[in-house]
Every structure is written in C-alpha cells, then in structure tokens.
C-alpha cells in the first residue's frame, strides 16, 4: 500500500494487469453478484434527473424494477446502489445481439442523449474505492468472472491503473493520476 494525498492505494492496481474481455465474459459483472452497483450520493440525483432519457434504452424488466424500487436503492448500511431485477441483473442492463450485457446509461451517453457516462464505480471496475472519514481506500477487486480480462491484460501488458485511467481521473483528478503514474514508474524500476 502507498499513500497519494487522501487515498491509500493498493499496489495491486499497478502490479496486476487487466483489460475487459467482453467477448469472453459477456458482461457478467453487470448480472452476477448480490448487489447493485455502488453509487455516490451525488449520482442518485443524476439518476433521478436522467431516468426519462434512459428509459427508452431499458428492457421492460429494468423499467419495472426501477419504477417499483426507484432509480436507486438505499441499503441497510445507508449506502446507495442501483436496483436489481429479481435480485440478479442490474436494472440498467441491456443486451446486444450476441447476448453481451451492456449499460443502458452508457448507451444513452454514447448516443448523445445524456452527458453522464455511468456510475463511477462501474467505470472504475476492477478498482473499488471505499471512503472513510479521513481517507479513501483504492483497491483492486479480484473476481473469477474477470479471469479472461486478467489474461488479456497480461498479454497486452496493460496494468489495471492504465486500463481505468479515465475513470481514475474522473474520480480523483488529473494531478492525482499523474502522481500515481510516477509511483508506478518508480515501482517498476
């Protein structure tokens, strides 16, 4: 672990390799697991505001889940997440012709309907950020459904932090990311 500003960062994000391999995993991270995508408090308001623009991109099951549960849910711990369809798929999941899970929010973004790409936790994956009162912990999340992404990352020699560069900049800023690159370069030598 090392410290960058008010973050404690796992060395795994500079040591491990990762490149999403959607053709292999079919977007399993959006349909597997026991919870929705973690949301920052500010993202709950964004979801409320953009829902009417995202709705045409959603599956009927997703619309039903969102209209029953709301555009986000609050967990027993007071944290925010995307709602799930019958305890499984994220309510914002759609599928392409090949059966690959995609994000309706991101699809609306790609088509210029909204100016918000998707929740930062999704954009950051496989990096997970846990905020504490004095600092944020920045960790690599190892999940067997991403084994193909690890293999592809190793083959292409792309460390996790480079794969999620834009998301890390979105979360922590350009200066933070430049400091991370310096640490990574030192770590390599």
TACORTA-V586420 format. One record per run of one state. SS is the DSSP state (2 for helix, 1 for strand, 0 for the rest). FROM is the first residue (numbers start at 1). LEN is the number of residues. If there is no record, write none. Layout:
ss->SS from->FROM len->LEN
ss->SS from->FROM len->LEN
This chain:
ss->0 from->1 len->1
ss->1 from->2 len->3
ss->0 from->5 len->2
ss->1 from->7 len->3
ss->0 from->10 len->2
ss->2 from->12 len->4
ss->0 from->16 len->1
ss->1 from->17 len->1
ss->0 from->18 len->4
ss->2 from->22 len->4
ss->0 from->26 len->2
ss->2 from->28 len->3
ss->0 from->31 len->7
ss->1 from->38 len->2
ss->0 from->40 len->1
ss->2 from->41 len->17
ss->0 from->58 len->2
ss->2 from->60 len->10
ss->0 from->70 len->3
ss->1 from->73 len->2
ss->0 from->75 len->5
ss->1 from->80 len->2
ss->0 from->82 len->2
ss->1 from->84 len->1
ss->0 from->85 len->5
ss->1 from->90 len->1
ss->0 from->91 len->2
ss->1 from->93 len->3
ss->0 from->96 len->5
ss->1 from->101 len->3
ss->2 from->104 len->7
ss->0 from->111 len->9
ss->2 from->120 len->5
ss->0 from->125 len->2
ss->1 from->127 len->5
ss->0 from->132 len->4
ss->1 from->136 len->5
ss->0 from->141 len->3
ss->2 from->144 len->13
ss->0 from->157 len->2
ss->1 from->159 len->1
ss->2 from->160 len->4
ss->0 from->164 len->1
ss->2 from->165 len->8
ss->0 from->173 len->1
ss->2 from->174 len->15
ss->0 from->189 len->1
